[in-house]
């Protein structure tokens, strides 16, 4: 399949536009914004990039950062939701504690 010259020029345009917005997108991810909210904010600048391609670029460039931001927020929510006194204690094996008669 032959591509005309204008189509060939436009082929990498979306990535160029996305890379131009990297600092702003990074700041939004670090602030905890969702990808949809970030895409909506920069939609005017990202005219040549559809949401699906935008999400692929974000995962390629910021996949680890997104996981870190999500992980810290999830861990914080879990710690706030479960008080320290209500957390279950760790399992401790006692080889002499339970005999077969006690288990039955």
TORMI-656111 format. One record per residue (C-alpha): residue number from 1; x negated, y, z. Coordinates in Angstrom, 3 decimals. Example, Ala and Ser with C-alpha at 12.3 -4.5 7.8 and 13.67 -1.06 7.14 Angstrom:
<recs>
+-----+----------+----------+----------+
: pos :       c1 :       c2 :       c3 :
+-----+----------+----------+----------+
:   1 :  -12.300 :   -4.500 :    7.800 :
:   2 :  -13.670 :   -1.060 :    7.140 :
+-----+----------+----------+----------+
</recs>
This chain:
<recs>
+-----+----------+----------+----------+
: pos :       c1 :       c2 :       c3 :
+-----+----------+----------+----------+
:   1 :    0.000 :    0.000 :    0.000 :
:   2 :   -1.459 :    3.342 :   -1.033 :
:   3 :   -1.102 :    6.334 :    1.194 :
:   4 :   -1.063 :    9.802 :   -0.245 :
:   5 :   -3.461 :   12.414 :    1.120 :
:   6 :   -0.945 :   14.179 :    3.368 :
:   7 :    0.114 :   10.923 :    5.006 :
:   8 :   -3.526 :   10.035 :    5.642 :
:   9 :   -4.137 :   13.430 :    7.274 :
:  10 :   -1.106 :   13.033 :    9.525 :
:  11 :   -1.984 :    9.529 :   10.650 :
:  12 :   -4.186 :   10.538 :   13.605 :
:  13 :   -2.450 :   13.816 :   14.355 :
:  14 :   -0.496 :   12.470 :   17.345 :
:  15 :   -3.617 :   11.248 :   19.105 :
:  16 :   -5.329 :   14.590 :   18.525 :
:  17 :   -2.372 :   16.455 :   20.032 :
:  18 :   -2.240 :   14.043 :   22.983 :
:  19 :   -5.970 :   14.426 :   23.669 :
:  20 :   -5.540 :   18.178 :   23.673 :
:  21 :   -3.058 :   17.817 :   26.540 :
:  22 :   -5.116 :   15.340 :   28.605 :
:  23 :   -5.874 :   17.691 :   31.533 :
:  24 :   -2.226 :   18.726 :   31.920 :
:  25 :   -0.976 :   15.152 :   31.618 :
:  26 :   -3.557 :   13.956 :   34.175 :
:  27 :   -2.438 :   16.636 :   36.637 :
:  28 :    1.204 :   15.647 :   36.181 :
:  29 :    0.423 :   11.951 :   36.737 :
:  30 :   -1.588 :   12.755 :   39.866 :
:  31 :    1.345 :   14.826 :   41.110 :
:  32 :    3.538 :   11.732 :   40.796 :
:  33 :    5.708 :   12.740 :   37.847 :
:  34 :    7.354 :   10.018 :   35.783 :
:  35 :    6.249 :    9.479 :   32.196 :
:  36 :    9.655 :   10.563 :   30.923 :
:  37 :    9.453 :   13.838 :   32.848 :
:  38 :    5.949 :   14.486 :   31.517 :
:  39 :    7.048 :   13.725 :   27.963 :
:  40 :   10.052 :   16.041 :   28.308 :
:  41 :    7.835 :   18.842 :   29.617 :
:  42 :    5.402 :   18.592 :   26.686 :
:  43 :    7.940 :   17.608 :   24.031 :
:  44 :    7.457 :   20.836 :   22.076 :
:  45 :    3.713 :   20.249 :   21.766 :
:  46 :    4.166 :   16.514 :   21.120 :
:  47 :    6.467 :   16.885 :   18.113 :
:  48 :    4.506 :   14.319 :   16.107 :
:  49 :    4.433 :   11.735 :   18.948 :
:  50 :    7.491 :    9.689 :   19.858 :
:  51 :    8.042 :    8.578 :   23.442 :
:  52 :    6.947 :    4.988 :   22.780 :
:  53 :    3.621 :    6.112 :   21.341 :
:  54 :    3.242 :    8.626 :   24.185 :
:  55 :    3.684 :    5.854 :   26.765 :
:  56 :    1.088 :    3.721 :   24.975 :
:  57 :   -1.380 :    6.612 :   25.027 :
:  58 :   -0.728 :    7.204 :   28.729 :
:  59 :   -1.312 :    3.532 :   29.495 :
:  60 :   -4.498 :    3.518 :   27.416 :
:  61 :   -6.006 :    6.667 :   28.938 :
:  62 :   -4.465 :    6.694 :   32.420 :
:  63 :   -3.392 :    3.103 :   33.166 :
:  64 :   -5.630 :    2.746 :   36.223 :
:  65 :   -4.762 :    6.211 :   37.489 :
:  66 :   -1.036 :    5.509 :   37.232 :
:  67 :   -1.475 :    2.251 :   39.151 :
:  68 :   -3.437 :    4.018 :   41.879 :
:  69 :   -0.831 :    6.758 :   42.221 :
:  70 :    2.000 :    4.238 :   42.272 :
:  71 :    0.168 :    1.948 :   44.685 :
:  72 :   -0.564 :    4.621 :   47.226 :
:  73 :    2.998 :    5.881 :   47.160 :
:  74 :    4.401 :    2.354 :   47.491 :
:  75 :    2.062 :    1.542 :   50.367 :
:  76 :    2.976 :    4.779 :   52.104 :
:  77 :    6.718 :    4.079 :   51.699 :
:  78 :    6.313 :    0.538 :   53.039 :
:  79 :    4.381 :    1.778 :   56.068 :
:  80 :    6.957 :    4.446 :   56.806 :
:  81 :    9.859 :    2.025 :   56.418 :
:  82 :    8.432 :   -0.631 :   58.779 :
:  83 :    7.346 :    0.584 :   62.219 :
:  84 :    4.220 :   -1.033 :   63.668 :
:  85 :    6.175 :   -2.817 :   66.438 :
:  86 :    8.552 :   -4.438 :   63.919 :
:  87 :    5.802 :   -5.807 :   61.666 :
:  88 :    5.425 :   -9.590 :   61.913 :
:  89 :    2.249 :  -10.884 :   63.455 :
:  90 :   -0.260 :  -12.829 :   61.417 :
:  91 :   -0.016 :  -16.620 :   61.302 :
:  92 :   -2.387 :  -18.411 :   63.678 :
:  93 :   -2.992 :  -22.115 :   63.383 :
:  94 :   -3.099 :  -24.067 :   66.633 :
:  95 :   -4.171 :  -27.659 :   65.938 :
:  96 :   -3.305 :  -28.838 :   69.477 :
:  97 :   -0.092 :  -26.851 :   69.835 :
:  98 :    2.466 :  -28.956 :   67.971 :
:  99 :    2.637 :  -32.703 :   67.987 :
: 100 :    4.803 :  -34.838 :   65.759 :
: 101 :    7.256 :  -35.377 :   68.674 :
: 102 :    7.761 :  -31.634 :   69.098 :
: 103 :    8.370 :  -31.134 :   65.403 :
: 104 :   11.138 :  -33.755 :   65.195 :
+-----+----------+----------+----------+
</recs>
